[in-house]
């Protein structure tokens, strides 16, 4: 479990370093130039590896039993989360209506997984990343001030985002099946 916690902490630290310690981040960038970005990116990759290894290696310690049928809601929410991840880049109708769409996608992703996983490791991983996304939104909004809405987009952007979201959803399903976890059971636990 300590590997999982270390991965989550590293994720938080690498992502929030710029917001929490802007002077230190600027100093690092001044000393290292573009190499500083590579170091931060490396820390983010290391955090993901630690989270995956820690989560897969954690003992199952049940905290709550997911309600029957929550797998279906999870699947729907996962598709919504993936769509949210692409809103900021899609230049669609929603791009000027939702601030922090990628972080909202992460919150939806975390909540969806907590609907079907009621063990300690899942609470740490999905809860930790969901709370990170909420904290990030607050810090970014506070630092950037009022939202400068982008120009309104067109439905074409949302349509392209939906197609890409469906493809990524298919890949995510394939990875879950490959790992031995069918996301289509409907009921877990």
N, C-alpha and C positions, 0 to 999 in steps of 0.2 A: 504494500500500500504506500510505502514511503516513496517509491519510484514514481507512482502516480501523482502524489502530492508535489514532489519536486518538479515534475513536468508541468503541472498546473501553475505552480508558483513561477516557473521560468516563463511560461506563456504570458502571465500577467505582467511580470517584470519587463520582458522584452517589448511588449505592446504598449505599456503605460509609461515607459521610461521617458519618452518625449514629452508627455503631458505632465507627469509628476515632477520631473527634474529637467526642465528645458535648458537650464544653464549648463548642467553636466552633459546633456546630449549635444549641445552646441559646442562645448569644449572638446568633446570626443570627436566631433565632426571636423573641428579646426585642426586637431592633432593628426587625425588619421585620414582625412579627406573622404573619398568614396569608399574606402576600406571599412569605415565605420558602419555603413549600410550593410556591407557584407557580413560584418560581425553580428549585427542585430538579426539579419536574416538567418544566419547560422544558428543563433540562439533560438529562433522561432522553430526552425526545423528540428533542432535537438529537443525542444519542448514537446513537439508532436510525437517524436519517437519515444520519448520517456512516457508520455501519456498512453500511447498504444501498448507499449511493453508493460507498463504498470497496471493498466486496466485489464489486459488479458491475463496477467499473472496474479491478480488479486483474488483472494478467497471470496466466495459468495457468502455474504453476511446479510440476510434479508432484514429489511426495515419495514416494508409494507408490501402487500400483495396487490399488483395492478388489477384494476377492475376488468371483468370479462369484456371482450370485444374492443379494448382500447387499441389493439394493433391496427384496426381499420382507421381509427381517428389519427393514429400516429402516421400512417401512410399518407393520408390526406394532408396533414400538417407538414410532412416532409416535402411534399410537392410545393406547397405554399412557401416554405422556407427557401427552397431552391429558386423559386421565382423571385423572392425578395432579394436574394443574393445578386441577381442580375439587374434589378431595377435601376440602380445608379448608372449602369453602363448602357442601358437599352435605349435611352432617349425616347421612351414611350410616354403614354398618357400619365403614368403614375410617377415618373421621375421628378416632377415638380410638386408632388403632393406628399411625399413621404421623406422625411429627413432621416438620415442614417439607415437606409434600407438594408444594407448588408448586416449591420449590427442587429436590426430587428429580425432579420433572417436567422441570425445566430440564436436569439432569444426563442424564436419559434422552434428551431431545431432542438434546443435544449429542453424545452417544455414537452415536445413530442416524445423525446427519448425518456423523460421522466414519467410519462404516462404508462410506459411498458417495462420500465426497469426500476425495481424497488429495492435495490441492494445498496450497501454503503459505497462501493466503488462508483456506481452510477450516480449516486447523489453527489459525490465529490466531483466527478468528471463533468457531467452535464449541468449540474447545479453551479459548479464553479465557473464554467464557461458562460453560462447564461447570466450570472451575476457580473462577470467581467464585461460582457456586452452592455449591460445596463449602466455600469460605472463608466465605461468608455463613452457612452452617449452623453452622460452628464458632464464629464470632463471636456469633451470636444465642444459641446454646446456652450459651456461656460467660457472656454478659451476663445472660441470663434465669434461669440455674440449672436445677435439675431441672424436667422437663416437667410442667406441670399439665394432665393429659389432659382434653379436653372430655368432656361427657356422651356415652355411646354413642348412636349414631344408629340409623336403621332402613334396611332394604333399599330402601325407596322412594327415599331420598336417593341411593343408588348408582345406581338405575335412571334417575333423572332426570339424574344426572351423565353416565351412559353415553349417553343420547340427545343431550344437549348436546355431549358430546365427539364424537359421530359427525357432528353438524352442523358443528362447528368443523373437524373433519377434512376434511369435504367442501369447506368454504371454502378450507382450506389447499391441498388438491389443485387446486381451481379456480385459485388464485393461481399455483401452480407451472406448471400447464398454460398459463395466460395469459402467463407469463414465458418459455414455450418449453422447460420442463423437465418431461417426463413422469415422475411418480414410480412408474410401473408398468412400467418397462423390466426390472427385475430385476437387470440387470448394467449397470454404468457404467464409465467410464474409457476 
